[in-house]
């Protein structure tokens, strides 16, 4: 399935119907931003429910991702700034690290948001009616895109709806778990 346009913003995902006790949805997925791939669509058997949980947070209250003063920064500088504030092991005190994490971690976008995204570090910052999505891959190549908030949220909602349909279909096609099921 593909929700959106890869040239702008899209979520690409596929359900791999593995037997589970909890009706989890396993599969493959990635996000496309300006034709650049965030995540590894070839990573098999990822628990898509993990990513679903992350994406649900973005649609609940997108206003909390407003960057305010951060929006004055160039994309690469903003990425480096958030990376340092959230992930750097530097000379800050524990109290300073905790304060920075509390203030800036909300901008994390799918870093550790499921196996598909293990090879990327990404941030999402709202700038008025646009989401700035900033990310690097394992080679440290940097990518950024600016996409209308409504468009991003519409595609996330389509993915979330698809997940609900996949869980319901999986639940109705299974009765009791067999030995060896997850």
N, C-alpha and C positions, 0 to 999 in steps of 0.2 A: 504494500500500500504506500501511497505517497500523498501527503497532505501539503499543499502549497506548490510553489514553483522553485525548483532548484536554483534558478538564476537570482532569486530574491531571498526566500526563506522557505524551507520545506522540511518536513519530518518524513523520513523513509523508514518503513518497518515491515517486518514479516514475522508471522506467528509460526513457530515450530511446535506442533502439538505433542509435547512430551507429557507422559502420564504424571500427574501430581495429585496429592491428597488435598491440597489447599486451593486448587483451581488457579494456581499461578499461571501466568502467561510467559512462556519462554520464546525467544526468537532473536532476531537481529535488527539493529536499527542504527541510524545516524541522523544528524541534522545537517542541512545544506544552507549555507550563508553565502550569497553572491557566488554560487557555483563552487565554493570551497567546502570540503567535507569535514565536519566536526563529529568525531566518533568513527568507529570501525564497523562498517556494515558487514564485513566478512567474519566478524567474531561470532561464532555459533553459540546457540543455547544460552543466551543472556536472559536473566530474569527481568523482563520488561516492567514488572510491577515496581521495581526500585526507581526506574526512570519516571514512571507514571507519578510516583509520590513527589519527586522533585518538581515535575511540570505542574502538578496540581497547585503547588505553592505560588507559582507565577500568576495563575489566573485568579487566585483568591483576592489579592489586593495589589495590583501592579504598581500602585502609587508608592509603595514602600521602597521601590527600587530606583526612585528619583535620585539622580546624582547630585543635584544642586551645585555646589562648588566644584565637584569632580568634573562636571561637564565643561569646565574651562580648559581641561587638559586634552592634548592631542591623544589619539587612540593608543599609540604605543607607550606614551608616557603614563597614561591612565592604567594600562595593563601592568606595567612595571610597578607602579605605585601600589595597586591592589595586591599584586603578587607579594611585594615586600610586606605590606601591612598584615596579610593573612598567613603567608607561608614562610617568610624569612626567619632563619635562625641567626639572629644578630645580637647586638649588645643591649637590646631593650630589657627592662625588668619584666618579671612575670606579670606584674600588675599592668604594665604598659601593653604587653602582648594580649592579655585578656581584654583590655579596653579596646584595642584595635580590632580584635576578633569580633567582639560584640558589635562594634560600629560597622565593620566592613564585610563580614562573612556573608551577609545577605546578598552581596553581589556575585557570589560564587554561582556559576552556571554549569551544572552537570559534571563538575570535577568530582570524581568518585560517585557519579550519579548512575552507576551501572557499568557492567563490564565493557560495554561498547565504548565508553568514554575514558577508559583507563589510560589511553595513550595521549590524552589531551588535557590541557588546563584552560579553563574558560571562565569569563565573567560576562555579566549582563548588567547594564546600567541604563536607566530610563532618562532620556533627555527630552523633556516636554512630551511630544506625541510619538517619539522614536525610541526604539531600543537599540543601544549600541552593544553588539555582541563581539567580544574580543577573545581570541584564543591562539594557543600555540600547540604544536604537536611534538612528538618525541625528538624531532630534528631541530626544534626550537624555531621553526618557521612561524612567522606571525601573520595572523589574518584578522580582519575586522570587517564588520558590515553594519550599516545603519538601516533598520527596517521599521516601518510603521508599527506601532504598538498593536493597533487593532488587527493588523494582518497576522502578526505573530500569535496573538492570543486566539484568533479564529482558528489557526492551524493547530495550536496546542489543544484547543477544545475538540477539534475533529479527531485528533489522536486519542484523547481521553474517552471520547464516545466510542471509538473503535475498540479501545481496550475493554470497555464495559461489555460491548457486544461479544468480543472474543472470550471473556470470562464467562458470560452467560451461555454461550454456545458450548464451551468446554464443560461447564457444569452440567448442562442438560444432556450431554452425550456420555457422561460417566455416571456410574451408580456407586459402586463401592471400590475402594482402592485394592489393587492386587499386591501381592508380596513383591517387594523391590521397588514400589512406586515411591516417588519423592513426596 
